Amino acid sequence: MGALHQVRVFLWGEKPATKLEQRLLLKIDGVVMTFCTLLFLSNYLNRANFSNAYLTGMKEDLKFHGKQFNQVNSIFTAGYIIGLWPNNLILQVVPPRYWLPFCGAMWGILSACLAATKTPEQVMAIRFLQALFESSTFTGCHWILGSWYKEEELGKRSGIFSTFAQMGSLWSGVMQGRISQTMNGHLGLKSYQWLFIIDFALAMPIALFGFLLFPDTPRKTKAWFLSEEERELAVKRLPQHEPTKMSWNLIKRVFGRWHIYMFGMLFGFGSMLESAGINSVMGFWFKSLGFSKAQINYYPLSLISIAIFTTIVAAYTTDYVGSRFWVNPLMGIIVCISSAMLLVWKIPYGAKFFAFAIQGAGYMGQATNFAWANIVCAEDEQERAMVLAGMNVFSNIVNSWWSFTFWAATSAPKYRDGWISMFPLSVFVTIVSLGIVYLERRDKRRKQGMYPVSEEQASQPHTYTLPAKGTAEEAEADDRSSNKEKA
């Protein structure tokens, strides 16, 4: 039983203490996780489909030349950066059950518009607008997950959520390969145009699902499928702290603390370890070898598969061991080994394929670093929203010049500068992650000085503990009795 229990804890955490919490967790997973992951799948499928469309006909049809592909990506990045903070702040005012589905519907409609474009300039305009709406999803959903789940539950869910980005890339490659073989020319449309139409068809029902079922956050939810007891428990089982509000002092609360700077640098530069996937470099290598359109779409899925596997393993392990920083140096080591092999370049085909594929390990820190930030910033809802969005702002600002500098399409397929950049980048990301560990421990020591606690209490996550027996009503009755005695 001991070994089986440990396996169960590793895979899905400790069993909820009561049937009430077990039922609540099933509902949260069934609705919150489902909507967030499907919305992110649609979001990332849209991005991956654009890269695949460029490689499988759009470049030639719309007469892209020079660095116009990089320009489109940079314009998308600019729109994404502009939208990040406003979108997360809007979630503090507008119920998420309205705003997130609305954004999903809008990028779906714009995807359909992409199928009708005739020039690179039209593509640039639509991609900018898409970016404004798509920027609501990644950090917005991470904020939602941090609002519903306990510390020991959050890493797994963040990992599953994040892998749906890679699922989108995986599905996009399979879709484009299949569409190229079966639908190219159907109804007078090219295969890449069908990709954009399918994006629209998938986005709309997901948005409708959110409008109908998404429960907002624990303190504000009015979801019909949650009982009053479950709504109360959703709040009580999380770390208890004074509610914070939207006000002008939010600027001081955000920029007067170290969180946004350190986590911003961590993800801003750490996400550049994903550059091989972000810039579709494996696809460009296969294109240089004269492979078919289907092969160009299918073969790079090996990198995406590694990204999914390593992200899930890292997310589950961090929840189990209770530490998250170690993921950053580990992914740096793997990416550096791969980069060294690709710098040599003249190596056997199988070795080169392997080196490209394990670049997918550069994604493994994404989920754990956002879970880490969610936990560290848990006491201030608005600051947490700003920090999570800020991490993505930093990432996109860095990527806006990083791709041009190190991963220009004109340097394909060797990307020598890109592989060289991975070495100092990995060292820097490791240093930043160690800095966060130091600052987090320093803050905990300061809090212990202000509010003395035992060593055993200090080592445990600050969460509401459910009674081992009985129901939430009995626990509340005990509280009322205690209050009467005190009175």
MARTORNU-181016 format. One record per residue (C-alpha): residue in three letters; x, y, z. Coordinates in steps of 0.25 Angstrom, whole numbers, plus 5000, padded with zeros to 4 digits. Layout:
<sites>
alaXYZ
...
</sites>
This chain:
<sites>
met500050005000
gly501150105003
ala501750094989
leu500450104983
his500050224991
gln501350294987
val501050264972
arg499650324974
val500250444981
phe501250464970
leu500150454959
trp499050534965
gly499350584979
glu498850544992
lys497350494993
pro496450604997
ala496150595012
thr494550595010
lys493550554999
leu493150704998
glu494550744994
gln494650624985
arg493450664978
leu493850804977
leu495250774971
leu494550684961
lys493650794957
ile494850894956
asp495650794948
gly494450764939
val494050914936
val495251004939
met496350914934
thr495550874922
phe495251014917
cys496651064920
thr497350954913
leu496350954901
leu496451104900
phe497951104900
leu497950984890
ser497151074880
asn498051194883
tyr499351114880
leu498751034869
asn498551174862
arg500051214864
ala500551074860
asn499651074847
phe500251204843
ser501651154843
asn501151024836
ala500351104826
tyr501651194822
leu502451064820
thr501350994811
gly500951094801
met500551234807
lys502051284805
glu501951264790
asp500451304788
leu500551434795
lys501951464790
phe502651474804
his504151514802
gly505351544810
lys505051564825
gln503551584824
phe503251454831
asn504051504843
gln503351634842
val502051574843
asn502451504855
ser503051624861
ile501751704858
phe500951594865
thr501951604877
ala501651754878
gly500151734878
tyr500351624888
ile501151704898
ile500251824896
gly499051734900
leu499651654912
trp499551754924
pro498151814919
asn497551674918
asn498051624931
leu497551754938
ile496151744930
leu496051604937
gln496051674950
val494851754946
val494051684935
pro493651534939
pro494651434933
arg493451354928
tyr493151474918
trp494451524915
leu495251394912
pro494151334903
phe494051474895
cys495451474892
gly495451334887
ala494351364878
met495051484872
trp496351414869
gly495451304862
ile494751404853
leu496151474850
ser496651334846
ala495551324836
cys495951454830
leu497451404829
ala496951304818
ala496451424809
thr497751504810
lys498551544797
thr499751614802
pro500751604813
glu500351744818
gln498851694820
val499451574828
met500251664837
ala498951744840
ile498151624844
arg499251564852
phe499351694860
leu497951684864
gln497951534867
ala499151564876
leu498251664884
phe497251554887
glu498151434888
ser498951504899
ser497851484908
thr497951334909
phe499251284914
thr499551374926
gly498051394928
cys497851244930
his499051234939
trp498451334948
ile497151264948
leu497851134951
gly498551204963
ser497251254968
trp496551114969
tyr497651014972
lys498550984985
glu500050994984
glu500250844983
glu499150834972
leu499650944964
gly500850894957
lys500150774951
arg499050864945
ser499950964940
gly500750854933
ile499550794927
phe499050934923
ser500450974917
thr500550844909
phe499350884901
ala500150984894
gln501050874889
met499850794886
gly499350904877
ser500650894870
leu500550744869
trp499150744864
ser499550864854
gly500650774848
val499750654846
met498550744841
gln499450814831
gly500050684826
arg498650614824
ile498050744818
ser499150754808
gln498850614804
thr497350614803
met496850754803
asn497750844795
gly496950904784
his495650864790
leu494550974787
gly495651054781
leu496451074794
lys497951034796
ser498250944808
tyr498851054817
gln497451134815
trp496751014820
leu497651014833
phe497151154836
ile495651124833
ile495751004843
asp496351094853
phe495151174853
ala494251054853
leu494951004866
ala494951134873
met493451164873
pro492951044881
ile494051064891
ala493651204893
leu492151164895
phe492551054905
gly493251164913
phe492051264912
leu491151154918
leu491951084928
phe493251154933
pro493151194948
asp494051314949
thr494851314962
pro494551254976
arg494151384983
lys493251424971
thr492651304965
lys491151284964
ala491351154955
trp490051084956
phe490750944956
leu491450984970
ser490650974983
glu490751074993
glu491550985002
glu492550964990
arg492651114987
glu493051135002
leu494051025002
ala494651074989
val495051194997
lys495451135010
arg496351025005
leu497251124999
pro498351205006
gln497651315015
his498051455013
glu497451595013
pro496651625000
thr497351724991
lys496751824982
met496951894969
ser497552034972
trp498652134968
asn499552074979
leu499551944970
ile500752014963
lys501552024976
arg501151884980
val501651824966
phe502851904963
gly503251924978
arg503551774980
trp504551684974
his503551584968
ile503251644954
tyr504751674952
met505251534955
phe504151454950
gly504051544937
met505551514935
leu505451364938
phe504351344928
gly504751454918
phe506051394916
gly505751254920
ser504651244909
met505751274899
leu506251134901
glu504951094893
ser505551164881
ala505651044872
gly504151014874
ile503751164873
asn504451184860
ser504151054854
val505651024851
met505450874849
gly504450904838
phe505350994831
trp506450884832
phe505550784825
lys505150884815
ser506550904811
leu506750754809
gly505550754799
phe504550674807
ser503050674804
lys502050764810
ala501550654818
gln502950614823
ile503250764827
asn501950754835
tyr502150624842
tyr503550604845
pro503750724854
leu502650664863
ser503850594870
leu504250724876
ile502850754881
ser502750614887
ile503950634895
ala503450764899
ile502150704904
phe502850594911
thr503850674918
thr502850784923
ile501950674929
val503050604936
ala503650734942
ala502250784946
tyr501850654953
thr503250644960
thr503250784965
asp501950764972
tyr502450634978
val503750684983
gly503250824986
ser504350894979
arg504350964965
phe505651044963
trp506450914958
val505650904945
asn506351024939
pro507850974940
leu507350844936
met506750894923
gly507950984920
ile508850864921
ile508050784911
val507850894901
cys509350924902
ile509650774898
ser508750784886
ser509350924882
ala510750874883
met510350754873
leu509650854864
leu510850944864
val511750834858
trp510650814848
lys511450714840
ile510950594848
pro510050474843
tyr508650494840
gly508150414852
ala508950494861
lys508550624856
phe507050584856
phe507250544871
ala507950674874
phe506750754868
ala505750674875
ile506350694889
gln506250844887
gly504850814892
ala505350804906
gly505550954906
tyr504050964908
met504050884921
gly504151014931
gln502951084925
ala501951024934
thr502751004946
asn503251154946
phe501751204945
ala501351114956
trp502551164964
ala502151314962
asn500651284965
ile501051224979
val502051334982
cys501051444979
ala499851374985
glu499551484995
asp499251594985
glu498251564974
gln498551684966
glu500051674967
arg499951534963
ala499151564951
met500251674947
val501451584950
leu500851464942
ala500551564930
gly501951634932
met502651494931
asn502051484917
val502351634914
phe503751614917
ser503751484908
asn503151554896
ile504051674898
val505251584898
asn504751504886
ser504451624878
trp505951644876
trp506451514879
ser505851444867
phe506351554858
thr507751554864
phe508051404865
trp506951324857
ala506751404845
ala506051324834
thr507251354825
ser508151284834
ala507451144831
pro507651034833
lys508951044841
tyr508551154850
arg510051164856
asp509751294864
gly508551234870
trp509251104875
ile510451194881
ser509451284888
met508851164896
phe510151144905
pro510151284912
leu508651284912
ser508651154920
val509651204930
phe508851334932
val507551264934
thr508151174945
ile508651294952
val507351364952
ser506651244957
leu507651234969
gly507351374972
ile505851354973
val506151234983
tyr506951334991
leu505951444991
glu504751354994
arg505551295006
arg505851435011
asp504451475011
lys503951355018
arg505051375029
arg504551525030
lys503051475032
gln503451375042
gly504151485050
met502851565049
tyr501951445052
pro502651335060
val502251195056
ser502851065059
glu503850995049
glu502850895046
gln501750995042
ala502851075034
ser503150955026
gln501750935021
pro500951005010
his499951105016
thr498651045013
tyr497351025019
thr497250885026
leu495950805024
pro495350725036
ala495750585035
lys494350545038
gly492950605036
thr492450715027
ala492750855024
glu491450895032
glu491950825044
ala493250895043
glu492451035042
ala491550995054
asp492850965062
asp493351105058
arg492051165063
ser492051095076
ser493451145078
asn493051285075
lys491951285085
glu492851225096
lys493751345094
ala492651445094
</sites>
